[in-house]
Amino acid sequence: MSYARGMTEKDSAFYAAWAELLEWMRGVAAETDGVRFEKEGDFPDYIYRMERPYDLPTTVMSASLSLPNGRPVLIAYASPRHAVFKEVVLHPFDGHAYRKLTVAKDGTHLQEHGRPFTRERLKHMADDLFALPRA
């Protein structure tokens, strides 16, 4: 695995879109009572970078929208740099269904099966998940 080469344009677009999704998650948490944004983990590139320059737009590889006690409700994570197929996975913590997002061909946004994934869709998904009864 070589970190000396720069990222491809498509990879750069993917990580920029991931950073934007993280900002949306922070925004949803800030505007919604009882919801916290939490960083769950960093990219291995950041953890093991040593003296290498770090060129991804964020260190965050996984994050969640969580209850005030820290229990995750929705977890999101992005593929690391060495993965061949880059995707973001949105996974409801108590569920078996999940969504996979990829970067659009034009590199401007994340999409799910060709349909743009928007901040509004994230907000709707979070609202639905946080409205479920908790044990």
Legacy VTK file of the C-alpha trace (Angstrom):
# vtk DataFile Version 3.0
C-alpha trace
ASCII
DATASET POLYDATA
POINTS 135 float
0.000 0.000 0.000
1.576 3.267 -1.071
0.636 6.602 0.416
3.162 8.496 -1.659
0.862 8.865 -4.635
-1.810 11.497 -4.516
-5.498 10.751 -4.426
-7.442 10.400 -7.636
-9.964 13.087 -8.511
-12.791 10.635 -7.806
-11.377 9.753 -4.372
-10.960 13.436 -3.542
-14.599 14.025 -4.507
-15.701 11.063 -2.378
-13.915 12.311 0.750
-15.163 15.880 0.182
-18.729 14.526 -0.011
-18.108 12.486 3.167
-16.875 15.621 4.965
-20.053 17.404 3.838
-22.219 14.568 5.207
-20.421 14.874 8.549
-21.278 18.589 8.608
-24.921 17.735 7.915
-24.859 15.277 10.808
-23.401 17.964 13.096
-26.134 20.332 11.946
-28.928 17.814 12.546
-27.584 17.178 16.044
-27.311 20.899 16.799
-30.868 21.663 15.726
-32.569 18.609 17.257
-33.237 18.198 20.974
-31.939 14.944 22.415
-29.516 14.248 19.560
-25.715 14.314 19.835
-23.083 14.083 17.128
-20.221 11.817 18.169
-17.015 10.899 16.416
-16.647 7.133 16.676
-13.303 6.572 14.956
-10.534 8.049 12.817
-9.149 6.934 9.474
-6.156 4.576 9.725
-4.268 7.061 7.521
-4.550 9.628 10.299
-3.810 7.262 13.159
-0.692 5.787 11.522
0.483 8.806 9.518
3.768 9.285 11.427
5.666 11.958 9.504
3.528 11.707 6.376
1.378 14.705 5.477
-2.334 14.064 5.931
-4.398 14.953 2.855
-7.976 13.816 3.566
-10.452 16.639 4.344
-11.361 15.094 7.720
-9.860 12.670 10.200
-13.266 11.149 11.000
-13.907 7.696 9.506
-17.030 6.901 11.517
-19.514 9.032 13.409
-22.959 8.717 14.921
-26.084 10.554 15.813
-26.633 9.416 19.375
-28.927 9.761 22.357
-27.841 12.127 25.150
-26.421 9.141 27.070
-24.097 8.370 24.120
-25.995 5.374 22.764
-25.741 5.496 18.935
-28.957 5.559 16.913
-27.502 6.117 13.433
-23.905 5.261 12.587
-22.178 6.453 9.423
-18.806 5.324 8.181
-16.702 5.830 5.086
-14.362 3.480 3.269
-10.678 3.924 4.037
-8.276 5.092 1.344
-7.043 1.588 0.502
-10.561 0.289 -0.314
-11.084 -0.207 -4.026
-14.792 0.661 -3.967
-15.469 3.764 -1.886
-18.814 4.002 -0.109
-20.478 5.564 2.888
-22.683 3.271 4.930
-25.547 4.634 7.036
-26.548 2.019 9.573
-29.364 2.339 12.123
-27.779 0.917 15.280
-30.734 -1.283 16.271
-31.661 -2.355 12.754
-30.518 -4.735 10.072
-31.211 -2.458 7.102
-28.593 0.025 5.985
-27.953 2.402 3.133
-24.879 2.522 0.935
-23.946 5.821 -0.656
-21.420 6.376 -3.416
-20.107 9.541 -4.986
-22.001 10.685 -8.090
-20.240 10.450 -11.448
-19.842 14.230 -11.543
-18.286 14.131 -8.059
-20.593 16.758 -6.585
-22.557 14.724 -4.045
-23.280 11.342 -2.512
-26.003 9.223 -4.043
-28.004 6.113 -3.277
-28.659 4.037 -6.396
-28.325 7.147 -8.565
-30.598 9.292 -6.398
-28.895 12.242 -4.662
-28.631 11.880 -0.906
-29.482 15.275 0.561
-29.384 16.903 3.967
-33.184 16.725 3.974
-33.085 12.944 3.481
-30.607 12.623 6.342
-32.810 14.775 8.585
-35.910 12.739 7.695
-34.057 9.489 8.392
-32.782 10.785 11.751
-36.235 12.091 12.747
-37.783 8.702 11.989
-35.102 6.814 13.936
-35.171 9.083 16.988
-38.990 8.888 17.095
-38.880 5.108 17.656
-39.571 3.924 21.201
-36.474 2.947 23.204
-36.277 0.034 25.649
LINES 1 136
135 0 1 2 3 4 5 6 7 8 9 10 11 12 13 14 15 16 17 18 19 20 21 22 23 24 25 26 27 28 29 30 31 32 33 34 35 36 37 38 39 40 41 42 43 44 45 46 47 48 49 50 51 52 53 54 55 56 57 58 59 60 61 62 63 64 65 66 67 68 69 70 71 72 73 74 75 76 77 78 79 80 81 82 83 84 85 86 87 88 89 90 91 92 93 94 95 96 97 98 99 100 101 102 103 104 105 106 107 108 109 110 111 112 113 114 115 116 117 118 119 120 121 122 123 124 125 126 127 128 129 130 131 132 133 134
